[in-house]
Amino acid sequence: MLTNSLPASRLSICRRSTRLLLAGIALLTLAGCATQAPVDDGGRQAGQWERQQADVEAFDTWTLVGKAGLRTPQENTSANLDWNQHPHYFRMLISGPFGGGRSVLEGREGRFSLTTSDGRFEAETPEALMEEQLGWSLPVRAMPNWVRGLPGEHASYQLESDELGFPNHLQQDGWEIDYRDWEQVEGMWLPRRLVMNYGDLRITLVVNQWQSTNSDS
């Protein structure tokens, strides 16, 4: 009598091989999932900020073109911002309503000046200069770090990260900074939109363009 049944020993080997094959497929599937880092709608991936942080810190000579919105209990206005930053020099061109038409704030080696339609003025700090002449001020000395997603070096801070490890909320010097959007610039992710709050003052900065510049000033 003929039979199609396999010997018990061969059947056992086949079953064992099948189990091993299925287990191998499962492990490969899990490994493939593990290597796919979480990605947001804009293309940022988990771990990118940690890998690029040293590059962001070294990115200290740049031009930022954007728009800043200012909101206080008394007013709600905005202005265009053209900001040129070097390690030992900065120049901010503020044009529009809260810039008083056109204002140029400059700083070099501890000397700060503000030029408006009323003349040229100087003070010991850029914050005091803006407060005296414009009635409000930006945290100028800390902002070169804040706009890159970094805490200032001069004071303690608290920093929260999002699910991808990027800065999400920063507290320093009484200011609270929320990072709302990011863009990729020269291989780095930099903030595109951030909101800064200090008491009743709220400043929203939208960056239209980041550009590296030569450090020759």
C-alpha positions in Angstrom: 0.0 0.0 0.0 1.4 3.4 -1.1 1.2 6.5 1.1 2.1 10.1 0.7 2.9 10.6 4.3 6.5 11.7 5.2 8.5 9.8 7.7 8.1 11.3 11.2 11.7 12.4 11.3 11.5 14.4 8.0 8.1 15.9 9.0 9.7 17.1 12.3 12.6 18.7 10.4 10.2 20.4 7.9 8.1 21.8 10.7 11.2 23.1 12.6 12.5 24.7 9.4 9.2 26.4 8.8 9.2 27.8 12.3 12.8 29.1 11.9 11.9 30.7 8.6 8.8 32.4 10.0 10.8 33.6 13.1 13.6 35.0 10.8 11.0 36.9 8.7 9.5 38.3 11.9 12.9 39.5 13.1 13.8 41.1 9.8 10.4 42.9 9.8 11.0 44.2 13.3 14.5 45.3 12.5 13.3 47.2 9.4 10.7 49.0 11.6 13.3 49.8 14.2 15.6 51.5 11.6 12.9 53.8 10.3 13.1 56.9 12.6 9.9 58.9 13.2 9.4 61.6 10.7 7.1 64.7 10.9 5.2 66.3 8.0 8.0 68.7 7.3 10.6 65.9 6.9 12.4 66.2 10.3 13.5 63.0 11.8 14.3 61.8 15.3 17.9 62.2 16.3 18.7 64.9 13.7 18.9 67.8 16.1 21.4 66.0 18.3 23.6 65.1 15.3 23.5 68.7 13.9 23.7 70.7 17.2 27.5 71.3 16.9 26.9 72.6 13.3 24.2 75.0 14.5 26.4 76.3 17.3 29.2 76.9 14.7 26.7 78.7 12.4 27.4 82.2 13.9 27.6 84.4 10.8 24.4 84.7 8.9 21.7 87.0 7.5 18.1 86.5 8.5 15.2 88.2 6.6 11.8 88.0 8.1 8.8 89.6 9.7 8.3 90.3 13.4 4.9 90.8 15.0 4.6 92.8 18.2 1.6 92.5 20.5 1.1 94.3 23.8 -2.1 95.3 25.7 -1.8 98.7 24.0 -1.0 97.7 20.4 -0.7 95.0 17.8 1.6 95.7 15.0 4.5 94.3 12.9 7.6 95.2 11.0 10.1 93.7 8.5 13.4 92.6 9.9 16.7 92.4 8.0 19.3 91.1 10.4 23.0 90.6 9.7 24.9 88.7 12.5 28.6 88.2 13.0 30.5 87.0 16.1 31.5 90.5 17.1 29.1 92.7 15.1 25.4 92.8 14.3 23.1 95.1 12.4 19.3 95.0 12.5 17.3 96.9 10.0 13.7 97.3 11.3 11.3 98.8 8.8 7.6 99.3 9.3 5.2 100.5 12.0 6.9 99.4 15.1 10.3 100.3 13.7 9.1 103.9 13.6 9.4 103.9 9.8 13.0 102.7 9.5 15.4 102.0 12.4 18.9 100.6 12.3 20.3 98.9 15.4 24.0 98.2 15.5 26.4 96.7 17.9 30.2 96.2 17.8 32.6 95.5 20.7 30.2 96.6 23.4 29.1 99.8 21.6 25.5 100.0 20.6 23.7 102.6 18.4 20.2 103.1 17.1 19.6 105.3 14.1 16.0 106.6 13.5 14.4 109.4 11.6 15.1 111.5 14.8 18.9 110.9 14.7 21.5 108.6 16.1 21.5 107.4 19.7 23.8 105.3 21.9 23.4 103.4 25.2 25.3 100.8 27.2 23.0 97.9 26.1 20.8 97.4 23.0 17.8 96.6 25.2 18.1 100.0 27.0 18.6 101.8 23.8 15.4 100.3 22.2 13.4 100.9 25.4 14.5 104.6 25.5 13.9 105.4 21.8 11.1 103.0 20.8 9.3 102.3 24.0 9.9 98.5 23.8 12.8 96.2 23.3 13.9 92.9 22.0 16.2 90.5 24.0 19.0 91.4 21.5 21.9 89.8 23.2 20.2 86.4 23.6 18.3 86.4 20.3 21.3 85.2 18.1 21.1 81.9 20.0 17.4 81.8 20.5 16.6 82.2 16.8 18.9 79.2 16.0 17.1 77.0 18.7 19.9 77.4 21.2 19.8 78.7 24.8 21.8 81.8 25.6 25.2 81.3 27.3 24.8 83.9 29.9 22.0 82.6 32.2 20.4 79.4 33.4 17.5 78.0 31.4 14.9 75.3 31.0 14.5 73.5 27.7 11.8 71.1 26.5 12.1 69.0 23.4 9.4 67.6 21.1 8.9 64.0 20.2 11.7 64.2 17.6 14.2 65.7 20.0 14.1 69.2 18.6 13.7 72.3 20.9 10.1 72.9 21.6 9.9 75.3 24.6 12.7 77.4 26.1 12.6 79.5 29.3 15.4 82.0 30.0 15.7 85.5 31.4 12.0 85.6 32.1 11.2 84.9 28.4 9.4 81.9 27.1 10.1 80.9 23.5 8.0 78.4 21.6 9.4 76.9 18.4 6.4 76.4 16.0 8.0 75.5 12.7 11.4 74.5 11.1 13.1 74.6 7.7 16.2 73.0 6.3 19.0 75.5 5.5 22.4 74.3 4.1 21.9 70.8 5.5 20.7 72.0 8.9 17.3 72.4 10.4 16.7 76.0 11.8 13.6 77.6 13.2 11.2 79.2 10.7 8.6 80.4 13.2 9.0 81.2 16.9 6.9 83.0 19.5 8.6 84.8 22.4 6.6 85.9 25.4 7.7 88.2 28.3 4.8 89.2 30.6 2.3 91.1 28.4 4.7 91.4 25.5 4.4 88.9 22.7 6.8 88.8 19.7 6.2 86.4 16.8 9.1 86.0 14.4 8.6 84.4 11.0 11.8 83.8 9.0 11.5 84.1 5.3 15.2 83.5 4.5 18.3 82.2 6.3 21.6 82.8 4.5 25.2 82.2 5.6 27.5 85.2 5.1 31.3 85.8 5.1 32.8 86.5 8.5 34.8 89.6 7.4 33.2 92.4 9.4 
